[in-house]
Amino acid sequence: MFKLLSTLALAAAVSYAQNSTVSDTDLAGLEANFANAQLVPQFLSTFNPQGILVVEYNNEAITIGQNLSQDVVSSFPSILYSPGPEADTPSASDLFTIFLADANPVGTDESTTLQTRHWLVNSASLTIGDSAPYAINYANATSITDYAGPGPAAGSGAHRYVFLMYAQDSTFTAPANLSTPGTALGTWSVSDYLQETGLSNLIAANYMQVENGVATVSVAATTAVDSATLAAASTTSGSGSASTSGSGSASTSAGASQTSAATTSGASAAASSTGAAHATKHELGWGIVIGAVGITGAVLGAGLGF
């Protein structure tokens, strides 16, 4: 269904893991990809990241919006932070909440549909070296939900799995229902969580797509992002641009960009309500494969219905 991302985009993804260069063009590309994938404003009402999360599976960095198999994403990834030119200078004392959420297929009404929480960590920090990217330090972090690899329901189309990293301030308090380490994977409302915790300073982000089999639902396509059209492209020194078109295509700036296009499929399946706290919200059917550190096994589920 989807074309493979270009070799150029894959090479650019690796470059983020090897050097500190994240330009204004790169951030503009990240924002454009999130908008084209209907993650903004449908999933996130605002989106102004200061940098890019470098996500590596099996030592290979993903490109923004890359289509990946369940096998590839089953194990816990390496996460690094590459700040943009206007980002605050990071400190080892800074604390962050980082999570991975299934934002469902494109076209989902996120205001009435819960997301699936695949990973949630509070009070993570950065290992500050001589230069970026900076590795995430989990030594004193609280792992609320251990990483569980994506496993969308068969035929439900490509799901968008979003990594987000928010700065915690001194008043941060985890909500009672998501404050205990080892809380199992489950559905939640990301917007409600952000509101309850007061998390608003988005530091970095990335996303990928995972599909299980051939979609049996209608496909809602999005357009490719051409880095040449980005406002920052003409003002960022030292970076040219290259782009490719088509489903799952990638647009990159020389040496550092991960601005791959986000082309996803749509679904309208809804599932059972999850209680009074989200009385108007429904959850999509889902299946998951556990791949967290210290956790093995599989959970298969597809709870479709009202």
C-alpha positions as CSV (number, residue, x, y, z in Angstrom):
1,M,0.0,0.0,0.0
2,F,2.8,2.4,0.8
3,K,5.9,3.0,-1.1
4,L,9.2,2.6,0.7
5,L,10.9,5.8,2.0
6,S,13.8,7.0,-0.1
7,T,17.4,6.1,0.6
8,L,18.0,9.8,1.0
9,A,15.6,10.1,3.8
10,L,17.0,7.0,5.6
11,A,20.5,8.5,5.3
12,A,19.2,11.8,6.7
13,A,17.7,10.0,9.7
14,V,21.0,8.4,10.5
15,S,22.7,11.7,10.4
16,Y,20.6,13.0,13.3
17,A,22.0,10.2,15.5
18,Q,25.6,11.2,14.5
19,N,25.6,15.0,14.8
20,S,23.8,17.9,16.4
21,T,22.5,19.6,13.3
22,V,18.8,20.4,13.4
23,S,17.9,23.4,11.4
24,D,14.8,25.6,11.3
25,T,14.0,23.9,8.0
26,D,14.0,20.5,9.8
27,L,11.6,21.7,12.4
28,A,9.4,23.3,9.8
29,G,9.4,19.9,8.0
30,L,8.5,18.1,11.2
31,E,5.6,20.5,11.8
32,A,4.4,20.1,8.2
33,N,4.5,16.3,8.4
34,F,2.5,16.4,11.6
35,A,-0.1,18.7,10.0
36,N,-0.2,16.6,6.8
37,A,-0.7,13.4,8.8
38,Q,-3.7,15.2,10.5
39,L,-2.0,15.0,13.9
40,V,-2.3,18.7,14.2
41,P,-4.7,20.1,15.3
42,Q,-6.8,16.9,15.4
43,F,-4.5,15.0,17.9
44,L,-2.4,17.9,19.3
45,S,-4.1,21.3,19.4
46,T,-0.8,23.1,19.1
47,F,2.6,21.8,17.9
48,N,5.7,23.9,18.4
49,P,8.6,21.5,19.1
50,Q,12.0,22.8,20.0
51,G,13.8,19.8,18.5
52,I,13.4,16.3,17.1
53,L,13.4,13.0,18.9
54,V,15.8,10.5,17.3
55,V,14.1,7.1,17.6
56,E,16.3,4.1,16.8
57,Y,15.2,0.5,16.4
58,N,18.0,-2.0,16.0
59,N,20.5,0.9,15.7
60,E,18.7,2.4,12.8
61,A,17.0,5.8,13.1
62,I,13.5,6.1,11.8
63,T,12.4,8.9,9.5
64,I,9.4,11.0,10.3
65,G,6.3,9.1,9.5
66,Q,8.1,6.0,8.3
67,N,6.1,2.8,7.7
68,L,7.5,0.0,9.9
69,S,6.6,-3.6,10.5
70,Q,5.4,-4.9,13.9
71,D,8.6,-7.0,14.1
72,V,10.9,-4.0,13.8
73,V,9.1,-2.0,16.5
74,S,8.6,-4.9,19.0
75,S,11.6,-4.1,21.1
76,F,12.4,-1.0,23.1
77,P,14.0,1.7,21.0
78,S,16.9,4.0,21.7
79,I,15.7,7.6,22.1
80,L,17.9,10.7,21.7
81,Y,17.1,14.4,21.7
82,S,18.4,16.7,19.0
83,P,17.6,20.4,19.8
84,G,16.8,23.0,17.2
85,P,18.7,26.3,16.9
86,E,16.2,28.2,19.2
87,A,15.9,25.5,21.9
88,D,16.9,26.2,25.5
89,T,20.3,24.9,26.5
90,P,19.6,21.5,28.1
91,S,20.8,20.6,31.6
92,A,21.3,17.3,33.3
93,S,18.9,18.4,36.0
94,D,16.0,19.0,33.5
95,L,13.2,16.5,33.8
96,F,10.9,15.2,31.1
97,T,7.8,13.1,30.5
98,I,8.1,11.0,27.4
99,F,5.4,8.7,25.9
100,L,4.3,6.8,22.9
101,A,0.6,7.0,21.9
102,D,-1.3,5.3,19.1
103,A,-3.2,8.2,17.5
104,N,-5.2,5.7,15.4
105,P,-5.6,5.9,11.6
106,V,-5.8,9.2,9.9
107,G,-9.3,10.5,9.8
108,T,-10.1,9.3,13.3
109,D,-12.1,11.8,15.4
110,E,-9.6,12.2,18.3
111,S,-12.1,14.3,20.3
112,T,-14.3,11.2,20.7
113,T,-11.8,8.4,20.4
114,L,-9.3,7.3,23.0
115,Q,-5.7,6.7,22.1
116,T,-3.7,3.7,23.2
117,R,-0.8,4.3,25.7
118,H,2.2,2.2,24.6
119,W,4.8,3.8,26.8
120,L,4.9,6.4,29.5
121,V,7.9,7.6,31.5
122,N,8.0,10.5,34.0
123,S,11.1,12.3,35.3
124,A,13.5,11.2,32.6
125,S,16.6,13.3,32.1
126,L,19.3,13.8,29.5
127,T,22.9,12.6,29.4
128,I,24.7,15.8,28.6
129,G,27.8,15.3,26.4
130,D,29.9,17.6,24.4
131,S,27.3,17.9,21.7
132,A,23.9,16.7,20.7
133,P,22.1,14.3,20.2
134,Y,21.6,13.7,23.9
135,A,20.7,10.2,25.1
136,I,17.7,9.9,27.4
137,N,18.7,8.9,31.0
138,Y,16.2,6.7,32.8
139,A,18.3,6.1,35.9
140,N,16.0,8.1,38.2
141,A,12.9,8.0,36.0
142,T,9.5,6.5,36.8
143,S,8.3,4.0,34.2
144,I,4.6,4.2,34.5
145,T,3.8,2.0,31.5
146,D,6.6,-0.1,30.1
147,Y,7.2,-0.1,26.4
148,A,4.7,-2.2,24.4
149,G,5.4,-2.5,20.7
150,P,2.6,-1.4,18.3
151,G,0.1,-4.1,17.1
152,P,-2.9,-2.5,15.4
153,A,-5.9,-4.6,14.6
154,A,-5.7,-6.5,11.3
155,G,-7.2,-4.6,8.4
156,S,-7.7,-1.4,10.4
157,G,-5.2,0.6,8.2
158,A,-1.9,2.3,9.1
159,H,-1.9,3.6,12.7
160,R,0.1,6.7,13.6
161,Y,2.4,6.1,16.6
162,V,3.5,9.4,18.1
163,F,6.6,9.9,20.4
164,L,6.3,13.1,22.5
165,M,8.7,14.6,25.0
166,Y,7.4,17.3,27.4
167,A,9.4,19.4,29.9
168,Q,8.3,18.9,33.5
169,D,8.2,21.9,35.9
170,S,8.6,21.8,39.6
171,T,4.8,21.5,40.1
172,F,4.4,18.4,38.0
173,T,2.2,15.8,39.6
174,A,1.2,12.6,37.9
175,P,-2.6,11.9,38.0
176,A,-3.6,9.2,40.5
177,N,-4.6,6.7,37.8
178,L,-1.2,7.0,36.1
179,S,1.2,7.4,38.9
180,T,2.1,3.8,39.7
181,P,5.0,2.1,38.0
182,G,4.1,-0.9,36.0
183,T,0.6,0.3,35.0
184,A,-0.4,-1.8,32.1
185,L,-0.9,-0.7,28.5
186,G,-4.3,0.8,28.0
187,T,-6.4,3.5,26.5
188,W,-6.3,7.1,27.6
189,S,-7.0,10.6,26.4
190,V,-3.7,12.3,25.6
191,S,-5.4,15.8,25.7
192,D,-6.8,15.1,29.1
193,Y,-3.5,13.8,30.4
194,L,-1.7,17.0,29.2
195,Q,-4.4,19.1,30.8
196,E,-4.4,17.2,34.2
197,T,-0.6,17.3,34.5
198,G,-0.1,20.8,33.1
199,L,2.4,19.6,30.5
200,S,2.5,22.2,27.8
201,N,6.2,22.7,26.9
202,L,6.7,20.3,24.0
203,I,10.5,19.7,23.6
204,A,10.6,17.2,20.8
205,A,8.6,14.7,18.8
206,N,8.5,12.1,16.1
207,Y,6.1,9.6,14.7
208,M,5.9,6.4,12.7
209,Q,3.2,4.2,11.1
210,V,2.5,0.5,11.6
211,E,-0.1,-1.5,9.7
212,N,-1.3,-5.0,10.2
213,G,-2.2,-6.7,6.9
214,V,-4.2,-5.1,4.1
215,A,-6.6,-2.4,5.1
216,T,-10.3,-3.3,4.8
217,V,-11.4,0.3,5.4
218,S,-11.3,3.4,3.1
219,V,-7.9,5.2,2.8
220,A,-7.6,8.9,3.6
221,A,-4.5,10.0,1.9
222,T,-2.3,13.0,2.8
223,T,0.0,15.0,0.6
224,A,3.8,14.8,0.5
225,V,5.9,17.5,2.1
226,D,8.3,19.3,-0.2
227,S,11.1,20.9,1.8
228,A,11.5,23.5,-1.0
229,T,8.1,24.9,0.0
230,L,8.9,25.4,3.6
231,A,9.4,29.0,4.7
232,A,12.6,28.2,6.6
233,A,14.2,26.5,3.6
234,S,15.4,29.7,2.0
235,T,16.7,31.2,5.2
236,T,18.6,28.3,6.8
237,S,22.3,28.5,6.0
238,G,24.2,25.5,4.7
239,S,21.2,23.3,3.8
240,G,20.0,22.6,0.4
241,S,16.8,20.6,-0.3
242,A,15.7,17.5,-2.0
243,S,12.2,16.0,-2.2
244,T,10.4,13.0,-3.6
245,S,6.7,12.6,-4.1
246,G,4.1,9.9,-3.6
247,S,2.8,7.8,-0.8
248,G,5.2,7.6,2.1
249,S,7.7,9.9,0.3
250,A,10.4,11.8,2.0
251,S,11.6,15.4,1.8
252,T,15.0,16.2,3.3
253,S,17.4,19.1,3.7
254,A,21.1,18.3,3.0
255,G,22.8,16.4,5.7
256,A,20.2,16.5,8.4
257,S,16.5,16.5,7.5
258,Q,14.0,13.8,8.3
259,T,11.0,15.5,6.7
260,S,9.4,12.4,5.2
261,A,5.8,12.7,4.0
262,A,3.1,11.2,6.1
263,T,0.6,9.2,4.1
264,T,-1.7,7.1,6.2
265,S,-4.9,5.2,5.9
266,G,-8.2,6.0,7.6
267,A,-10.6,4.0,9.7
268,S,-13.9,4.8,11.5
269,A,-14.2,1.8,13.7
270,A,-15.2,2.6,17.3
271,A,-15.2,0.5,20.4
272,S,-16.5,0.2,23.9
273,S,-16.6,3.2,26.4
274,T,-14.0,3.2,29.1
275,G,-15.9,4.7,32.0
276,A,-17.4,7.9,33.3
277,A,-14.2,9.9,33.0
278,H,-14.4,9.5,29.2
279,A,-18.1,8.9,28.9
280,T,-18.2,10.4,25.4
281,K,-15.0,8.8,24.1
282,H,-14.7,5.4,22.5
283,E,-11.7,3.2,21.9
284,L,-10.7,1.6,18.6
285,G,-10.1,-2.2,18.5
286,W,-6.4,-2.9,19.0
287,G,-3.9,-5.7,19.4
288,I,-0.5,-5.2,21.0
289,V,2.8,-7.0,21.2
290,I,4.8,-6.6,24.4
291,G,8.5,-5.7,23.9
292,A,9.5,-3.8,27.0
293,V,12.7,-4.4,29.0
294,G,11.9,-7.2,31.4
295,I,8.6,-8.1,29.6
296,T,8.1,-10.8,27.0
297,G,5.0,-12.3,25.6
298,A,2.1,-11.1,23.5
299,V,-1.4,-9.7,24.1
300,L,-3.8,-10.1,21.2
301,G,-6.9,-8.0,21.2
302,A,-9.6,-6.6,19.0
303,G,-12.4,-5.4,21.1
304,L,-14.6,-3.9,18.4
305,G,-18.2,-2.9,19.3
306,F,-19.9,-0.4,21.5
